């Protein structure tokens, strides 16, 4: 899958806390989504606290060097909007939608225009590279769902209160699914119905342009929609039953009818949705007429891209979000070369996208699918071996060099489970070929008095003796590592919760001390001591590579272990691993990654089998995985970009 240097990569609902890391990895587009109800809870009144939060996100993106796309949040209107005349859609059965109607209601548009003016006054539109355009009531360019047509409000039928530039329903007495019109008349009605979406698009563009916006307008169009041949058949049946036409998703007509295509980006919000087997664009696609039945088998991405090329439009898009729908969740979490992420990037590159956004940013960090996989695919380094993206260039090269030199390996583990939690699958792979020693640093308790978190931990375990508890944990570790084929060495340093300074516990609390990354003054020389012991082990085994924790989660024991690895010095090469399960909810430390020049690489081979090894740490398992299930996710390794893995 070749890298297209012109393609911009981003995420949806970008988190400010990880923006700098993502930018460093080549994700240079952020997306800020507003919520109208939160922004303007009462007419003309901006919520100061919400605005401050949105500004802080924008500042975080800008500080990271990212460009920013704005989501207007019209689909979340404040409650007072629904008291406006004709503010909701009405279908042919007289049912009222829960969505606000910005297509037909002039009153709703006027309220939205006032909101957009407030946005422009408080978040200058010059700060945004693109703005996402939807129908307003929906999060995409669609009428409400439900299988009916939403064009029968008083405004739509009579023209009273109708949005400017729209004609009323050309056949107000006719209802879809009923006889009474010829196919040609029904075709005219379809053009009027789709034209409502065109009109609300043009209205938003004019409004935003008048407020000073000069960037891209992304028209958020999902799915294949109704294609020409299918629409002709439906018109013969009086539009009896077609859920895509009901929502206005007739994309060839929609894009054709846009009167002003300046700065319009055809935005596909369903990239890699498994339509058309996620096929890719082909150079000859531009020569296929839009009326050709050949395109009926094409994916939504390829189809809308072809429409865009017909009209000279830029192209962008996003994948379906997790759970949107649930039927695609397995595809979403599939990290193989046929999974959603790999397929989406292939489609984006082959179809000439200007920008692609992964939906959604949070799922790159919460354990759903690893951020490092996205970063690696962006870098163009992913290598498909069988069905898995098992390695990328630097990690593969490093392991190949180890194989060639028959090099020994040392894995530095802060605690008696961290190595297997974070890199058990890779340890098993390496142990079949190399001498692998897992050197666990903090493996002992201390006599009382103990810190409050230490007492709580022992009490939660039924009041066990601290020494007996650690003896049991050491036995678990030896048993699990022996099953992998790795040697276990326990360095005997005391766990943070049991260490003491001259004035009492080194870390009086877990949350505010041990887990905050503030190393106590009494531990100032501890990293050097650990490094000396680890260095002895590495030299005795002639180890060329040492794996160490990246320190995600900022537990002091993990940071001390990381520092100890840094102090090993050349010629030992250091590879860092993401600390699981901290990596499910916490982000890596941006400054350290930048200073060390690290690039993330996923390892997926053998990950499912590692769950049984983790379960071998019986004293810890229930506390870590309360539902008894270990998330199956790639292990993440961080290798220096200059291919010399010794960090300084």
LINSUL-V739034 format. One record per residue. N is the residue number from 1. RES is the residue in three letters. SS is DSSP state (alpha for helix, beta for strand, coil for the rest). D_CENTER is the distance of its C-alpha to the mean C-alpha in Angstrom with 2 decimals. Layout:
N|RES|SS|D_CENTER  N|RES|SS|D_CENTER
This chain:
1|UNK|coil|20.51  2|UNK|coil|21.76  3|UNK|coil|19.87  4|UNK|coil|20.61  5|UNK|coil|21.07  6|UNK|coil|21.09  7|UNK|coil|17.55  8|UNK|beta|15.24  9|UNK|beta|11.54  10|UNK|beta|9.10  11|UNK|beta|6.00  12|UNK|coil|6.96  13|UNK|coil|8.38  14|UNK|coil|8.03  15|UNK|coil|9.52  16|UNK|alpha|12.91  17|UNK|alpha|13.31  18|UNK|alpha|10.99  19|UNK|alpha|11.74  20|UNK|alpha|14.68  21|UNK|alpha|13.20  22|UNK|alpha|10.61  23|UNK|alpha|13.62  24|UNK|alpha|15.77  25|UNK|coil|13.72  26|UNK|coil|14.07  27|UNK|coil|11.07  28|UNK|coil|13.69  29|UNK|beta|12.48  30|UNK|beta|11.17  31|UNK|beta|11.38  32|UNK|beta|13.61  33|UNK|beta|14.31  34|UNK|coil|17.81  35|UNK|coil|19.57  36|UNK|alpha|23.16  37|UNK|alpha|24.66  38|UNK|alpha|23.45  39|UNK|alpha|24.43  40|UNK|coil|27.88  41|UNK|coil|29.03  42|UNK|beta|32.57  43|UNK|coil|33.89  44|UNK|coil|33.85  45|UNK|beta|32.60  46|UNK|coil|29.41  47|UNK|coil|27.93  48|UNK|alpha|28.27  49|UNK|alpha|25.93  50|UNK|alpha|23.04  51|UNK|alpha|23.81  52|UNK|alpha|23.88  53|UNK|alpha|20.40  54|UNK|alpha|19.07  55|UNK|alpha|21.18  56|UNK|alpha|19.87  57|UNK|alpha|16.26  58|UNK|alpha|17.81  59|UNK|alpha|19.92  60|UNK|alpha|17.16  61|UNK|alpha|15.44  62|UNK|alpha|18.95  63|UNK|alpha|19.99  64|UNK|coil|17.22  65|UNK|coil|18.63  66|UNK|coil|15.83  67|UNK|beta|16.86  68|UNK|beta|15.73  69|UNK|beta|15.35  70|UNK|beta|16.77  71|UNK|beta|16.29  72|UNK|coil|19.76  73|UNK|coil|19.21  74|UNK|coil|22.45  75|UNK|coil|21.34  76|UNK|coil|21.81  77|UNK|coil|25.41  78|UNK|coil|27.66  79|UNK|alpha|30.22  80|UNK|alpha|33.08  81|UNK|alpha|31.90  82|UNK|alpha|32.95  83|UNK|alpha|36.51  84|UNK|coil|36.87  85|UNK|coil|38.98  86|UNK|coil|37.39  87|UNK|coil|33.97  88|UNK|beta|32.69  89|UNK|beta|32.82  90|UNK|beta|35.65  91|UNK|coil|35.77  92|UNK|coil|38.91  93|UNK|coil|39.66  94|UNK|coil|39.70  95|UNK|coil|36.55  96|UNK|beta|34.55  97|UNK|beta|30.75  98|UNK|beta|28.72  99|UNK|beta|26.97  100|UNK|beta|28.57  101|UNK|coil|30.33  102|UNK|coil|29.81  103|UNK|coil|31.18  104|UNK|coil|34.74  105|UNK|beta|35.27  106|UNK|alpha|36.58  107|UNK|alpha|36.52  108|UNK|alpha|32.81  109|UNK|alpha|32.22  110|UNK|alpha|34.49  111|UNK|alpha|32.56  112|UNK|alpha|29.27  113|UNK|alpha|31.02  114|UNK|alpha|32.19  115|UNK|alpha|28.69  116|UNK|alpha|27.42  117|UNK|alpha|30.39  118|UNK|alpha|29.41  119|UNK|alpha|25.89  120|UNK|alpha|27.53  121|UNK|alpha|30.03  122|UNK|alpha|27.63  123|UNK|coil|24.56  124|UNK|coil|26.28  125|UNK|alpha|24.86  126|UNK|alpha|25.69  127|UNK|alpha|22.65  128|UNK|coil|20.35  129|UNK|coil|19.90  130|UNK|beta|19.12  131|UNK|beta|19.38  132|UNK|beta|17.97  133|UNK|beta|20.96  134|UNK|coil|21.21  135|UNK|coil|24.37  136|UNK|coil|24.04  137|UNK|coil|24.47  138|UNK|coil|21.54  139|UNK|coil|17.93  140|UNK|coil|18.81  141|UNK|coil|22.17  142|UNK|coil|23.85  143|UNK|coil|26.72  144|UNK|coil|26.25  145|UNK|coil|25.84  146|UNK|coil|28.72  147|UNK|coil|30.71  148|UNK|coil|33.08  149|UNK|coil|33.72  150|UNK|coil|33.19  151|UNK|coil|35.95  152|UNK|coil|38.79  153|UNK|coil|38.66  154|UNK|alpha|41.85  155|UNK|alpha|40.45  156|UNK|alpha|39.29  157|UNK|alpha|42.62  158|UNK|alpha|45.10  159|UNK|coil|43.57  160|UNK|coil|44.33  161|UNK|coil|41.42  162|UNK|beta|39.59  163|UNK|coil|37.05  164|UNK|coil|38.70  165|UNK|coil|38.91  166|UNK|coil|38.58  167|UNK|coil|41.53  168|UNK|coil|42.00  169|UNK|coil|41.58  170|UNK|coil|44.07  171|UNK|coil|45.18  172|UNK|coil|44.98  173|UNK|coil|47.10  174|UNK|coil|45.15  175|UNK|coil|42.35  176|UNK|coil|39.93  177|UNK|coil|41.14  178|UNK|coil|44.75  179|UNK|coil|47.42  180|UNK|coil|49.13  181|UNK|coil|47.41  182|UNK|coil|47.72  183|UNK|alpha|44.71  184|UNK|alpha|45.18  185|UNK|alpha|45.10  186|UNK|alpha|42.01  187|UNK|alpha|40.39  188|UNK|alpha|41.39  189|UNK|alpha|39.90  190|UNK|alpha|36.54  191|UNK|alpha|36.59  192|UNK|alpha|37.32  193|UNK|alpha|34.50  194|UNK|alpha|31.85  195|UNK|alpha|33.57  196|UNK|alpha|32.58  197|UNK|alpha|28.92  198|UNK|alpha|30.22  199|UNK|alpha|32.25  200|UNK|alpha|29.52  201|UNK|alpha|27.42  202|UNK|alpha|30.44  203|UNK|alpha|31.19  204|UNK|alpha|27.82  205|UNK|alpha|28.22  206|UNK|alpha|31.76  207|UNK|alpha|30.92  208|UNK|alpha|28.12  209|UNK|alpha|30.23  210|UNK|alpha|33.14  211|UNK|coil|31.06  212|UNK|coil|30.46  213|UNK|coil|27.19  214|UNK|coil|27.52  215|UNK|coil|24.10  216|UNK|beta|22.36  217|UNK|beta|22.34  218|UNK|beta|19.46  219|UNK|beta|20.92  220|UNK|beta|18.23  221|UNK|beta|19.87  222|UNK|coil|18.47  223|UNK|coil|20.09  224|UNK|coil|23.38  225|UNK|coil|25.48  226|UNK|coil|29.24  227|UNK|coil|30.68  228|UNK|alpha|34.23  229|UNK|alpha|36.19  230|UNK|alpha|34.60  231|UNK|alpha|35.26  232|UNK|alpha|38.90  233|UNK|alpha|39.37  234|UNK|alpha|37.90  235|UNK|alpha|40.24  236|UNK|alpha|43.13  237|UNK|coil|42.13  238|UNK|coil|41.90  239|UNK|coil|38.08  240|UNK|coil|38.69  241|UNK|coil|35.31  242|UNK|coil|32.22  243|UNK|alpha|29.05  244|UNK|alpha|27.34  245|UNK|alpha|30.37  246|UNK|alpha|30.50  247|UNK|coil|27.21  248|UNK|coil|28.41  249|UNK|coil|26.16  250|UNK|coil|28.85  251|UNK|alpha|26.89  252|UNK|alpha|29.74  253|UNK|alpha|31.89  254|UNK|alpha|29.35  255|UNK|alpha|28.66  256|UNK|alpha|32.33  257|UNK|alpha|33.51  258|UNK|coil|31.46  259|UNK|coil|34.39  260|UNK|coil|32.63  261|UNK|coil|30.03  262|UNK|coil|29.95  263|UNK|coil|26.48  264|UNK|beta|24.97  265|UNK|beta|21.82  266|UNK|beta|21.54  267|UNK|beta|17.94  268|UNK|beta|16.86  269|UNK|beta|14.30  270|UNK|beta|14.71  271|UNK|beta|14.14  272|UNK|coil|14.68  273|UNK|coil|15.87  274|UNK|coil|18.67  275|UNK|alpha|21.29  276|UNK|alpha|23.80  277|UNK|alpha|22.39  278|UNK|alpha|19.58  279|UNK|coil|22.37  280|UNK|coil|22.24  281|UNK|coil|24.19  282|UNK|coil|27.64  283|UNK|alpha|29.95  284|UNK|alpha|32.52  285|UNK|alpha|30.32  286|UNK|alpha|31.69  287|UNK|alpha|35.14  288|UNK|coil|34.43  289|UNK|coil|35.72  290|UNK|coil|33.39  291|UNK|coil|35.98  292|UNK|coil|35.92  293|UNK|alpha|35.27  294|UNK|alpha|33.80  295|UNK|alpha|30.48  296|UNK|alpha|30.45  297|UNK|alpha|28.83  298|UNK|coil|26.14  299|UNK|coil|22.46  300|UNK|alpha|21.22  301|UNK|alpha|19.52  302|UNK|alpha|22.80  303|UNK|alpha|24.89  304|UNK|alpha|23.36  305|UNK|alpha|23.24  306|UNK|alpha|26.93  307|UNK|alpha|27.67  308|UNK|alpha|26.04  309|UNK|alpha|28.18  310|UNK|alpha|31.20  311|UNK|coil|30.82  312|UNK|coil|29.71  313|UNK|coil|26.30  314|UNK|beta|23.25  315|UNK|beta|20.27  316|UNK|beta|16.54  317|UNK|beta|13.84  318|UNK|beta|10.54  319|UNK|beta|9.92  320|UNK|coil|10.80  321|UNK|coil|8.43  322|UNK|coil|9.06  323|UNK|coil|12.69  324|UNK|coil|13.38  325|UNK|coil|15.72  326|UNK|alpha|16.16  327|UNK|alpha|18.03  328|UNK|alpha|15.02  329|UNK|alpha|13.32  330|UNK|alpha|15.14  331|UNK|alpha|14.19  332|UNK|alpha|10.45  333|UNK|alpha|10.99  334|UNK|coil|13.64  335|UNK|coil|13.24  336|UNK|coil|16.52  337|UNK|coil|17.66  338|UNK|coil|17.82  339|UNK|coil|14.40  340|UNK|alpha|12.00  341|UNK|alpha|10.11  342|UNK|alpha|13.59  343|UNK|alpha|15.18  344|UNK|alpha|12.98  345|UNK|alpha|13.66  346|UNK|alpha|17.24  347|UNK|alpha|17.66  348|UNK|alpha|16.33  349|UNK|alpha|18.69  350|UNK|alpha|21.57  351|UNK|coil|21.55  352|UNK|coil|21.69  353|UNK|coil|18.58  354|UNK|coil|18.74  355|UNK|beta|15.02  356|UNK|beta|11.84  357|UNK|beta|8.52  358|UNK|beta|5.30  359|UNK|coil|5.05  360|UNK|coil|3.59  361|UNK|alpha|2.93  362|UNK|alpha|5.02  363|UNK|alpha|4.31  364|UNK|alpha|4.10  365|UNK|coil|7.20  366|UNK|coil|8.90  367|UNK|coil|10.12  368|UNK|coil|8.59  369|UNK|coil|7.69  370|UNK|coil|8.46  371|UNK|alpha|7.27  372|UNK|alpha|10.85  373|UNK|alpha|10.70  374|UNK|alpha|8.69  375|UNK|alpha|11.13  376|UNK|alpha|13.99  377|UNK|alpha|13.60  378|UNK|alpha|13.47  379|UNK|coil|16.53  380|UNK|coil|18.20  381|UNK|coil|19.27  382|UNK|beta|18.06  383|UNK|beta|21.18  384|UNK|beta|21.43  385|UNK|beta|24.10  386|UNK|coil|25.01  387|UNK|coil|22.03  388|UNK|beta|19.80  389|UNK|beta|17.95  390|UNK|beta|20.08  391|UNK|beta|20.67  392|UNK|beta|20.18  393|UNK|alpha|23.12  394|UNK|alpha|23.79  395|UNK|alpha|23.28  396|UNK|alpha|25.33  397|UNK|alpha|27.96  398|UNK|alpha|28.29  399|UNK|alpha|28.81  400|UNK|alpha|31.20  401|UNK|alpha|33.16  402|UNK|alpha|33.41  403|UNK|alpha|34.71  404|UNK|alpha|37.22  405|UNK|alpha|38.48  406|UNK|coil|38.48  407|UNK|coil|36.77  408|UNK|beta|36.44  409|UNK|beta|33.23  410|UNK|beta|32.82  411|UNK|beta|29.79  412|UNK|beta|29.97  413|UNK|beta|28.80  414|UNK|coil|29.07  415|UNK|coil|29.93  416|UNK|coil|31.34  417|UNK|coil|28.18  418|UNK|alpha|25.53  419|UNK|alpha|26.23  420|UNK|alpha|25.91  421|UNK|alpha|22.87  422|UNK|alpha|20.96  423|UNK|alpha|22.75  424|UNK|alpha|25.10  425|UNK|alpha|24.16  426|UNK|alpha|24.82  427|UNK|alpha|27.90  428|UNK|alpha|29.27  429|UNK|alpha|28.80  430|UNK|alpha|30.53  431|UNK|alpha|33.21  432|UNK|coil|34.52  433|UNK|coil|35.37  434|UNK|coil|35.85  435|UNK|coil|37.27  436|UNK|beta|34.33  437|UNK|beta|35.12  438|UNK|beta|32.81  439|UNK|beta|34.19  440|UNK|beta|33.16  441|UNK|beta|34.06  442|UNK|beta|34.33  443|UNK|beta|36.29  444|UNK|beta|39.02  445|UNK|coil|39.94  446|UNK|coil|42.90  447|UNK|coil|45.90  448|UNK|coil|45.69  449|UNK|coil|45.35  450|UNK|coil|41.59  451|UNK|coil|38.86  452|UNK|alpha|37.72  453|UNK|alpha|34.34  454|UNK|alpha|36.34  455|UNK|alpha|38.78  456|UNK|alpha|36.10  457|UNK|alpha|34.50  458|UNK|alpha|37.91  459|UNK|alpha|38.85  460|UNK|alpha|35.74  461|UNK|coil|36.88  462|UNK|coil|40.28  463|UNK|coil|42.08  464|UNK|coil|42.11  465|UNK|coil|43.73  466|UNK|alpha|41.38  467|UNK|alpha|43.10  468|UNK|alpha|43.12  469|UNK|alpha|39.40  470|UNK|alpha|38.56  471|UNK|alpha|41.10  472|UNK|alpha|39.35  473|UNK|alpha|35.94  474|UNK|alpha|37.55  475|UNK|alpha|39.08  476|UNK|alpha|35.76  477|UNK|alpha|34.25  478|UNK|alpha|37.24  479|UNK|alpha|37.12  480|UNK|alpha|33.47  481|UNK|alpha|33.75  482|UNK|alpha|37.04  483|UNK|alpha|35.43  484|UNK|alpha|32.98  485|UNK|coil|35.86  486|UNK|coil|34.96  487|UNK|beta|37.38  488|UNK|beta|36.79  489|UNK|beta|38.14  490|UNK|beta|38.02  491|UNK|beta|38.74  492|UNK|beta|39.99  493|UNK|beta|38.49  494|UNK|beta|38.10  495|UNK|coil|34.82  496|UNK|alpha|33.75  497|UNK|alpha|34.74  498|UNK|alpha|38.22  499|UNK|coil|38.90  500|UNK|beta|41.45  501|UNK|beta|42.66  502|UNK|coil|46.10  503|UNK|coil|45.28  504|UNK|beta|43.42  505|UNK|beta|39.99  506|UNK|coil|37.82  507|UNK|coil|34.81  508|UNK|coil|36.21  509|UNK|coil|32.90  510|UNK|alpha|29.71  511|UNK|alpha|27.24  512|UNK|alpha|28.98  513|UNK|alpha|30.43  514|UNK|alpha|29.29  515|UNK|coil|25.57  516|UNK|coil|25.69  517|UNK|coil|26.35  518|UNK|coil|29.84  519|UNK|coil|32.20  520|UNK|coil|35.60  521|UNK|alpha|38.60  522|UNK|alpha|40.31  523|UNK|alpha|37.52  524|UNK|coil|37.85  525|UNK|coil|39.45  526|UNK|alpha|37.57  527|UNK|alpha|35.11  528|UNK|alpha|38.16  529|UNK|alpha|39.82  530|UNK|alpha|36.84  531|UNK|alpha|36.52  532|UNK|alpha|40.22  533|UNK|alpha|40.01  534|UNK|alpha|36.95  535|UNK|alpha|38.69  536|UNK|alpha|41.75  537|UNK|alpha|39.82  538|UNK|alpha|38.08  539|UNK|alpha|41.42  540|UNK|alpha|43.32  541|UNK|coil|41.05  542|UNK|coil|40.71  543|UNK|beta|36.94  544|UNK|beta|35.30  545|UNK|beta|31.70  546|UNK|beta|30.45  547|UNK|beta|27.03  548|UNK|beta|26.14  549|UNK|beta|23.43  550|UNK|coil|21.02  551|UNK|coil|21.64  552|UNK|coil|18.25  553|UNK|coil|19.35  554|UNK|coil|22.46  555|UNK|coil|25.03  556|UNK|alpha|28.24  557|UNK|alpha|29.26  558|UNK|alpha|26.12  559|UNK|alpha|26.67  560|UNK|alpha|30.35  561|UNK|alpha|29.64  562|UNK|alpha|27.36  563|UNK|alpha|30.14  564|UNK|alpha|32.70  565|UNK|alpha|30.96  566|UNK|alpha|30.88  567|UNK|coil|34.58  568|UNK|coil|35.49  569|UNK|coil|35.96  570|UNK|coil|36.65  571|UNK|coil|37.19  572|UNK|coil|34.68  573|UNK|beta|31.16  574|UNK|beta|28.28  575|UNK|beta|24.91  576|UNK|beta|22.50  577|UNK|beta|20.36  578|UNK|coil|17.42  579|UNK|coil|19.13  580|UNK|coil|18.19  581|UNK|coil|17.90  582|UNK|alpha|17.37  583|UNK|alpha|14.15  584|UNK|alpha|12.69  585|UNK|coil|12.97  586|UNK|coil|14.00  587|UNK|coil|12.94  588|UNK|coil|15.32  589|UNK|coil|18.20  590|UNK|alpha|17.76  591|UNK|alpha|21.53  592|UNK|alpha|22.31  593|UNK|alpha|19.80  594|UNK|alpha|21.30  595|UNK|alpha|24.83  596|UNK|alpha|24.54  597|UNK|coil|22.77  598|UNK|beta|20.35  599|UNK|beta|17.86  600|UNK|beta|15.61  601|UNK|beta|16.54  602|UNK|beta|15.64  603|UNK|beta|18.64  604|UNK|coil|18.51  605|UNK|coil|22.22  606|UNK|coil|23.94  607|UNK|coil|21.00  608|UNK|coil|22.26  609|UNK|coil|25.72  610|UNK|alpha|24.66  611|UNK|alpha|24.20  612|UNK|alpha|28.00  613|UNK|alpha|28.58  614|UNK|alpha|26.45  615|UNK|alpha|28.51  616|UNK|coil|31.53  617|UNK|coil|30.88  618|UNK|alpha|32.51  619|UNK|alpha|33.09  620|UNK|alpha|29.41  621|UNK|alpha|27.66  622|UNK|alpha|28.20  623|UNK|alpha|27.06  624|UNK|alpha|23.77  625|UNK|coil|22.99  626|UNK|coil|24.79  627|UNK|coil|24.20  628|UNK|coil|25.47  629|UNK|coil|22.39  630|UNK|coil|20.65  631|UNK|coil|17.00  632|UNK|coil|17.04  633|UNK|coil|14.48  634|UNK|coil|15.15  635|UNK|beta|17.12  636|UNK|beta|16.01  637|UNK|beta|18.85  638|UNK|beta|19.25  639|UNK|beta|22.10  640|UNK|beta|23.81  641|UNK|coil|23.26  642|UNK|coil|27.04  643|UNK|coil|27.28  644|UNK|coil|29.48  645|UNK|coil|27.55  646|UNK|coil|29.85  647|UNK|coil|28.10  648|UNK|coil|30.35
